[in-house]
């Protein structure tokens, strides 16, 4: 995205979303040892920080979760027994896509910066921020726009564990 904001080219209300936390996900899981071990087993990662309490205590002050699991602790369940509707993952992405009128969107880039490890017992929430919207452009998918979201992952005491940067391309028949 060469240009993040095109203020005269986007809906006025959308311009007010830039740089603000627009969505905070509800915590849906507590970081726990069983999930850490299941993930490490699935990818055949023998790192002692995931398996060995004594070694992890010496190396890092205790067990840590694999960094690749950071966003998993905040992904909403697709169903719940209560009468509440299920949350959508990356809710802000869907709001931007709908407000711009695009029926389709794809993730075209992702990166994560890690600041501190998630540990067993942590409860993590995700703060979603609109970082930019590019001008209307044309590519092989058709006419559309790029936009960028930042997702800040914080544990229950407010410490920032990491920030994910996601770049999307929305396309199709915009209103």
Buried (B, 14 or more C-beta within 10 A) or exposed (E): BEEBBBEEEBEEEBBEBBEEBBBBBEBBBEBBBEBBEEBBEEEEEEEBBBBBEEEBEEBEEBBBBBEEBBBBBBBBEEEEEEEEEEBBBBBBBEBBBEBBEBEEBEEEEEEBEBEBBBBBEBBBBBBBBBBBBBEEBEEEBEEBBBBBBBBBBBBEEEEBBBBBBBBBBBBBEBE
